[in-house]
Amino acid sequence: MTRAGEVTAWRHAAAIALLPFTNTVAIPSALVARWPHPWSTPPAVTAALLTVGAVVAFGGLWLVVHSIRLFVRLGHGTLAPWDPTQALVGDGAYRHIRNPMKAGLFLILAGEALMTRSTALLVWFACFVLVNAVYIRLHEEPGLRGRFGAQYRDYCERVPRWWPKFTAQKTRAAEEATS
């Protein structure tokens, strides 16, 4: 039995299946199946692309999993816009970049394009980045400002949208503890 408002494992699994899984596994698999012709590269370049692509993709996967865990533990919600977090998450990777989950998905798609040497996946990656960049600016951020008000505005002033600052940002709790 779950408490009212508690996010269940099923709700998380559904959100993950519908969003990251579809965008990084289902769609890329369909594209590679439909357009299976990889770039023609010498064996050494192929090996390098496979290695770099794998490192990039696994780094992105780590970032997505890390972000989802923070949404569960600190945000008390899911990654899905229809089942959002109840609290603003500003710890972990969110101290360095406002959109680490999307950045992780971008890395996964870029890694997949490199590993498969697929023009179709490269185009999918570019389209996915463009659509999400517009969506975040025009829909997601105004919604977060509406839900979290000054707390979100302060967060935006401290943390960049896409390019991380590699100095640790203090969390609100840490700032209050030192005041």
Backbone as a ProteinNet text record, in pm:
[ID]
protein_1_A
[PRIMARY]
MTRAGEVTAWRHAAAIALLPFTNTVAIPSALVARWPHPWSTPPAVTAALLTVGAVVAFGGLWLVVHSIRLFVRLGHGTLAPWDPTQALVGDGAYRHIRNPMKAGLFLILAGEALMTRSTALLVWFACFVLVNAVYIRLHEEPGLRGRFGAQYRDYCERVPRWWPKFTAQKTRAAEEATS
[TERTIARY]
84.2	0	88.7	55	133.3	56.9	134.4	73.3	21.9	-75.8	-131.2	-19.4	-13	85.9	224.1	246.8	377.3	396.7	514.7	545.8	587.1	515.4	541.9	647.3	703.1	800.3	735.8	609.3	538.6	531	501.7	493.6	629.5	736.4	870.7	902.6	872.9	901.3	824.4	699.7	620	680	720.6	779.9	911.5	992.8	1121	1098.1	1001	971.7	918.9	836.5	777	871.6	963.5	1048.1	1191.5	1280.3	1418.5	1433.7	1361.9	1376.1	1331.7	1218.5	1169.6	1269.1	1321.8	1410	1551.5	1599.1	1737.4	1750.6	1641.6	1648.9	1551.5	1422.9	1322.2	1340.4	1345.2	1359.4	1493.8	1607.3	1733.4	1737.1	1679.6	1677.2	1599	1485	1403.8	1478.5	1547.5	1622	1736.2	1810.7	1922.7	1870.4	1756.1	1698.3	1652.7	1598.4	1548.6	1662.1	1762	1876.6	2004.6	2038.9	2149.8	2289.5	2303.3	2432.5	2522.7	2624.7	2717.3	2813.4	2872.2	2974.9	3088.7	3146.1	3262.2	3386.7	3450.6	3570.7	3675.2	3801.5	3907.3	3891.4	3942.7	3926	3970.2	4079.3	4126.6	4028.4	3972.3	3873.1	3745.1	3705.5	3586.8	3603.9	3720.3	3747.4	3746.7	3804.9	3807	3665.2	3583.6	3445.4	3364.9	3387.4	3318.5	3357.8	3485.3	3533.7	3484.1	3503.4	3458.8	3307.8	3236	3090.4	3042.5	3107.2	3069.4	3093.9	3207.6	3238.3	3135.7	3105.4	3008.7	2870.4	2826.5	2694	2682.4	2785.5	2780.1	2786.2	2860.1	2859.3	2720.4	2655.1	2518	2421.5	2436.6	2350.1	2367.8	2492.6	2517.1	2445.9	2454.9	2393	2240.9	2180.5	2034.9	1993.5	2060.8	2026.5	2045.3	2155.4	2182.5	2069	2027.8	1922.4	1788.2	1755.1	1628.9	1629.4	1741.4	1751.3	1730.5	1784.2	1763.4	1617.4	1551.8	1409.7	1329	1364.8	1294.6	1321.5	1450.1	1489.9	1459.4	1489.4	1475.4	1352	1313.9	1202.7	1067	1063.6	937.8	842.2	897.1	817.1	892.9	842.7	906.9	964	1030.1	1085.2	978.7	859.6	754	686.3	661	594.5	453.4	389.2	253.8	253.7	371.1	384.8	512.2	516.3	642.8	683	805.7	856.4	776.6	773.5	703.2	797.1	926.5	1027.5	1131.2	1186.1	1291.7	1418.9	1478.6	1601	1720	1810	1926.2	2055.8	2055.4	2175.7	2230.4	2343.3	2404.5	2441.5	2414.5	2445.9	2368.7	2254.5	2172.9	2239.3	2348.1	2424	2510.6	2536.2	2627.7	2557.8	2441.9	2370.5	2221.7	2138.9	1994.6	1926.9	1986.7	1922.6	2012.5	2060.4	2151.4	2085.8	1957.5	1891.8	1887.3	1850.8	1850.2	1991.7	2088.1	2227.2	2271	2228.7	2259.5	2198.8	2073.7	2009.4	2081.9	2124.4	2200.3	2329	2397.3	2521.7	2496.7	2390.3	2357.7	2336	2256.4	2228.2	2353.6	2437.3	2562.2	2651.8	2660.5	2739.7	2688.4	2556.4	2498.2	2529.1	2520.4	2550.4	2695.8	2786	2927.3	2950.9	2892.4	2915.6	2862.5	2746.8	2686	2731.3	2799.3	2841.3	2722.1	2610.2	2483.6	2444.5	2424.5	2376.5	2235.2	2152.5	2015.2	2015.2	2104.6	2110.9	2169.8	2259.7	2315	2205.1	2121.2	2008.1	1908.8	1878.9	1788.3	1843.5	1973	2038.7	2019.2	2047.2	2034.6	1890.2	1795.5	1653.6	1611.8	1654.7	1619.8	1675	1799	1859	1781.1	1752.9	1681.9	1542.8	1465.9	1329.8	1332.8	1424.5	1431.3	1479.9	1573.2	1620.8	1505.9	1423.8	1308.3	1204.1	1172.4	1072.8	1110.9	1235.7	1279.3	1264.7	1307.8	1299.3	1157.2	1072.9	939.1	831	853.7	749.8	795.3	904.7	945.1	988.3	1074.9	1123.1	1012.2	922.1	811.1	723.8	704.5	627.2	695.8	827.2	902.8	902.6	911.6	902.2	766	661.3	526.8	510	569.2	555.1	642.5	766.1	862.3	901.7	854.4	871.8	1015.4	1037.4	1168.3	1275.9	1238.3	1336.1	1394.5	1312	1360.6	1439.5	1394.2	1468	1608.6	1619.5	1750.6	1837.9	1777.3	1848.3	1903.2	1820.1	1862.3	1977.5	1980.6	2090.2	2221.7	2214.3	2334.4	2384.1	2292.1	2325.7	2295.5	2392.7	2370.9	2279.4	2214.7	2119.5	2189.8	2294.5	2353.4	2498.9	2580.6	2723.5	2758.3	2801.9	2823.9	2936.1	2916.5	3024	3087	3215.7	3279.7	3321.9	3260.4	3276.8	3145.7	3152.8	3032.1	2947.3	2820	2725.2	2669.9	2654.7	2597.9	2449.1	2401	2258.1	2192.2	2063.2	1988.3	2007.7	2003.5	2020.2	2159.7	2261.1	2397.7	2413.2	2349.1	2356.1	2288.9	2172.3	2101.1	2177.7	2247.1	2322.2	2441.4	2501.8	2616.6	2578.2	2450.2	2404.3	2381.6
-117.7	0	124.1	220.5	343.3	457.2	552.3	671.9	759.6	843.6	934.9	1022.7	1033.5	1118.8	1057.2	936.3	871.4	820.5	839.3	794.8	648.3	565.5	421.7	385.1	267.7	216.8	205	167.7	154.3	288.5	396.2	528.8	570.4	539.5	569.7	486.5	358.6	269.9	315.6	355	402.1	529.3	622.4	747	719.3	629.7	596	525.9	433.8	361.5	455.8	550.7	640.6	750.5	791.4	904.8	863.9	843.7	813.9	686.5	580.6	454.7	470.9	536.2	557	637.8	744.9	836	783.9	696.9	650	503.8	429	288.2	259.4	284.6	247.1	322.8	455.2	534.1	507.6	513.1	481.4	340.5	242.8	106.8	103.6	171.2	175.4	247.5	355.8	430.2	347.1	278.9	196.9	78.1	22.2	-88.7	-41.6	79.2	132.8	181.5	246	299.5	243.6	118.7	49.8	79.8	174.9	196.8	286.4	227.9	309.8	388.3	492.1	568.3	474.3	494.2	414.6	477.6	403.3	453.7	343.8	381.1	280.3	209.5	88.7	12.3	85.3	158.2	229.8	340.4	408.5	513.7	450.7	338.7	267.6	229.3	176.4	138	259.9	368.8	491.3	544.6	546.1	593.8	505.1	375.6	282.2	307.1	326.9	350.3	483.5	588.2	721.6	722.5	664.8	658.8	585.1	474.2	396.8	476.9	545	625.7	738.1	806.5	916.1	863.7	753.5	698	651	583	536.9	653.3	758.3	878.8	941	944.5	995.8	909.4	778.1	687.5	710.2	724.5	752.8	881.3	984.5	1112.7	1101.5	1026.6	1007.5	931.2	822.2	743	826.3	898.1	986.1	1088.4	1150.1	1252.1	1193.2	1077.3	1012.2	977	927.2	894.5	1019.5	1133.2	1258.1	1300.1	1281.1	1313.3	1229.1	1102.2	1012.3	1054.1	1066.8	1087.8	1228.5	1329.3	1466.8	1537.5	1503.6	1574.4	1514.5	1387.7	1317.9	1321.3	1290.4	1285.6	1208.1	1213.9	1142.3	1242.1	1189.6	1272.9	1318.1	1262.4	1292.9	1426.5	1507.3	1635.9	1620.3	1506.5	1484.7	1432.1	1403.9	1352.7	1413	1547.2	1615	1602.6	1644.8	1646.7	1746.9	1722.2	1811.5	1915.3	1889.9	1981.7	2008.9	2128.2	2164.6	2089.3	2021.6	1946.2	2034.3	2056.7	2141.5	2080.7	1951.3	1882.9	1791.5	1726.8	1635.2	1709.9	1649	1711.9	1841.5	1853.9	1975.3	2097.2	2077.9	2191.6	2253.9	2181.2	2226.1	2262.7	2203.4	2223.4	2204.4	2290.3	2283.6	2166.2	2112.8	2006	1883.2	1824.9	1711.2	1588.1	1569.3	1453	1466.8	1583.8	1606.1	1597.9	1656.2	1648	1501.8	1420.2	1277.5	1209.5	1244.7	1187.7	1231.5	1359.1	1407.2	1326.3	1300.5	1223.3	1080.2	1019.2	883.1	881.3	974.9	977.3	1006.6	1098.4	1127	1003.1	934.9	813.3	704.4	690.3	590.4	622.2	750.1	790.1	757.4	783.3	751.8	601.4	526.4	381.2	312.4	357.6	294.2	358.2	475.1	551.5	578.1	618.7	632.6	778.7	813.7	947.8	966.4	862.6	872.3	905.6	843.7	873	1011.2	1054.5	1189.2	1293.5	1270.3	1360.6	1354.7	1235.3	1221.3	1296.2	1282.5	1354.1	1505.2	1558.4	1703.4	1749.4	1674.2	1709.8	1704.6	1602.7	1586	1701.9	1740.6	1853.2	1981.1	2007.2	2129.7	2136.7	2030.1	2028.8	2048.1	1981.4	1993.3	2130.2	2188.8	2323.3	2423.6	2411.8	2501.8	2471.2	2343.9	2303.4	2352.6	2335.5	2374.9	2525	2602.5	2749.2	2800.7	2745.4	2800.9	2738	2616	2549.5	2509.5	2435.6	2379.5	2487.7	2578.4	2681.2	2774.6	2823.4	2905.3	2827.7	2698.5	2615.9	2603	2585.5	2576	2709.5	2820.9	2952.5	2967.5	2919.9	2926.8	2838.5	2720.6	2626.3	2661.6	2707.2	2725.6	2871.3	2963.3	3106	3150.7	3226.9	3286	3179	3065	2957.3	2914.7	2903.9	2865.9	2979.7	3102.1	3216.2	3225	3204.4	3203.9	3090.4	2975.6	2859.3	2890.8	2952.4	2987	3086.7	3175.3	3271.4	3203.2	3095.4	3025.2	2917.9	2855.6	2734.6	2754.9	2729.7	2746.4	2638.1	2671.4	2579.9	2458.3	2479.5	2369.8	2342.7	2443.3	2422.8	2428.9	2318.7	2313.9	2403.3	2451.4	2515.8	2404.3	2394.2	2284.6	2321.9	2426.1	2458.4	2422.7	2362.1	2317.3	2437.3	2428.1	2529.1	2486.5	2580.5	2547.5	2519.5	2420.7	2395.2	2495.8	2512.1	2604.2	2566.3	2437.1	2393.1	2429.2	2411.4	2445.7	2594.6	2674.9	2819.5	2864.1	2803.7	2840.3	2796.3	2682.2	2630.3	2720.4	2782.4	2868.2	3012.1	3045.4	3182.5	3204.5
0	0	0	-80.5	-85.7	-22	28.9	85.5	-27.3	1.2	-98.8	-153.6	-284.6	-347.5	-363.8	-307.4	-319.2	-461.4	-512.9	-647.7	-642.1	-715.8	-714.3	-819.3	-803	-899.6	-1037.8	-1040.8	-1168.6	-1241.2	-1169.6	-1232	-1286.7	-1214.1	-1264	-1387.6	-1383	-1496.4	-1620.8	-1603.8	-1717.4	-1776.9	-1691.7	-1740.7	-1813.5	-1759.7	-1822.7	-1956.3	-1961	-2084.5	-2192.1	-2152.3	-2250.8	-2297.4	-2215.5	-2253.7	-2287.3	-2191.6	-2230.8	-2313.9	-2278.1	-2351.5	-2496.7	-2517.8	-2654	-2735.7	-2675.8	-2749.2	-2771.2	-2682.6	-2694.9	-2738.7	-2735	-2776.2	-2890.7	-2870.4	-2970.2	-3102	-3095.5	-3218.5	-3286.2	-3212.2	-3280	-3341.7	-3274	-3330.2	-3460.4	-3463.2	-3585.5	-3697.8	-3664	-3766.5	-3824.5	-3739.6	-3787.1	-3867.9	-3827.6	-3904	-4042.6	-4048.7	-4175.7	-4265	-4205.1	-4279.5	-4218.9	-4251.1	-4182.8	-4236.9	-4327.9	-4393.4	-4310.5	-4245.5	-4165.5	-4254.5	-4194.7	-4265.7	-4299.1	-4413.5	-4454	-4392.5	-4304.8	-4238	-4231.7	-4227.8	-4210.8	-4075.8	-4063.2	-3939.6	-3813.1	-3819.2	-3699.5	-3659.7	-3758.9	-3730.5	-3676.4	-3734.1	-3686	-3538.9	-3505	-3365.7	-3274	-3320	-3239.3	-3218.7	-3325	-3312.7	-3218.2	-3226.7	-3137.6	-2992.5	-2967.7	-2831.5	-2776	-2853	-2807.7	-2790	-2885.9	-2877	-2752.9	-2720.9	-2602.4	-2474.9	-2466.4	-2348.3	-2333.5	-2444.1	-2441.6	-2402.1	-2462.9	-2434.1	-2288.8	-2238.9	-2099.7	-2001.9	-2036	-1953.8	-1950.3	-2065.1	-2071.3	-1992.4	-2001.9	-1926	-1776.1	-1732.3	-1590.6	-1548.1	-1631.2	-1598.5	-1591.7	-1683.1	-1681.5	-1555.7	-1525.1	-1406	-1279.5	-1270.7	-1156	-1140.1	-1250.1	-1245.8	-1203.6	-1254.8	-1217.6	-1068.8	-1019.6	-876.5	-790.5	-834.4	-760.5	-764.9	-878.3	-887.4	-789.1	-776.2	-683.4	-539.1	-505.7	-366.6	-316.8	-397.5	-351.3	-406.1	-528.3	-591.7	-564.4	-521.8	-491.2	-610.2	-727.8	-849.3	-955.1	-1077.1	-1187	-1287	-1388.6	-1493.7	-1592.3	-1584.4	-1680.5	-1650.6	-1753.2	-1730.9	-1673.5	-1698	-1646.3	-1502.5	-1447.8	-1311.7	-1250.9	-1239.5	-1206.9	-1061	-1036.4	-899.4	-816.5	-686.7	-594.1	-534.1	-544.3	-490.9	-598.6	-596.9	-691.4	-653.6	-750.1	-726.5	-764.8	-669.7	-694.1	-645.5	-616.3	-569.1	-677.7	-647.3	-743.2	-870.7	-984.5	-1113.1	-1133	-1066.3	-1078.4	-1013.8	-941	-887.5	-995.9	-1103	-1207.5	-1338.1	-1361.9	-1487.8	-1460.8	-1520	-1492.4	-1561.5	-1664.5	-1741.4	-1758.7	-1649.1	-1665.9	-1728	-1704.5	-1763.3	-1915.2	-1963.4	-2108.8	-2163.6	-2093.8	-2138.2	-2147.7	-2051.6	-2055.7	-2177	-2208.3	-2327.3	-2454	-2458.2	-2573.4	-2589.8	-2478.5	-2484.4	-2531.1	-2482.6	-2526.8	-2678.1	-2728.5	-2871.9	-2954.4	-2906.8	-2978.1	-2979.3	-2865.4	-2857.3	-2949.3	-2955.6	-3045	-3191.3	-3227.2	-3365.2	-3399.3	-3305.4	-3329.2	-3337.8	-3245	-3243.5	-3368.9	-3417.4	-3534.7	-3665.2	-3653.8	-3770.9	-3862	-3800.5	-3870.9	-3892.9	-4019.2	-4051.9	-3998.5	-4005.4	-3955	-3805.5	-3729.2	-3585.6	-3559.4	-3642.6	-3628.8	-3651.7	-3752	-3778.1	-3662.3	-3610.6	-3496.3	-3375.4	-3348.6	-3239.5	-3255.4	-3374	-3397.6	-3379.1	-3431.1	-3416.2	-3269.5	-3199.1	-3057.7	-2974.7	-3000.6	-2928.5	-2957.6	-3083.4	-3121.8	-3059.1	-3071.8	-3016.8	-2865.3	-2797.9	-2652.5	-2607.9	-2679.5	-2644.4	-2652.8	-2755.9	-2770.9	-2663.6	-2643.8	-2543.8	-2403.9	-2367.2	-2233.3	-2213.7	-2312.3	-2298.8	-2301.8	-2389.3	-2408	-2320.9	-2273.2	-2194.8	-2054.1	-2046.9	-1917.8	-1818.1	-1860.8	-1767.5	-1719.5	-1806.6	-1754.7	-1655.5	-1680	-1586.7	-1452	-1452.2	-1326.7	-1252.5	-1326.3	-1260.4	-1193.9	-1260.9	-1203.7	-1080.8	-1082.9	-971.8	-852.4	-878.8	-770.4	-745	-827.4	-804.3	-784.6	-676.4	-648	-630.3	-575.8	-556.6	-691.6	-794.6	-926.7	-991.6	-975.9	-1031.3	-970.7	-839.2	-773.4	-827.6	-844.8	-898.5	-1038	-1122.7	-1259	-1259.1	-1161.8	-1151.8	-1114.5	-1037.2	-990.6	-1086.1	-1159.9	-1235	-1384	-1470	-1614.3	-1671.5	-1780.6	-1843.9	-1903.9	-1985.6	-2062.1	-2033.2	-2013.9	-1997.4	-1850.5	-1793.6	-1648.6	-1600	-1480	-1406.4	-1324.7	-1324.5	-1253.8	-1113.2	-1060.2	-919.2	-852.2	-739	-669.8	-628.7	-658.3	-615.2	-480.1	-390	-260.2	-275.5	-203.3	-201.7	-108.8	-121.2	-36.2	111.2	143.1	282	334.3	251.3	293.4	313.6	226.2	240.9	370.8	402.3	525	649	639.5	754.9	787.7	686.3	709.2	742.1	727.2	756.8	904.3
[MASK]
+++++++++++++++++++++++++++++++++++++++++++++++++++++++++++++++++++++++++++++++++++++++++++++++++++++++++++++++++++++++++++++++++++++++++++++++++++++++++++++++++++++++++++++++++++

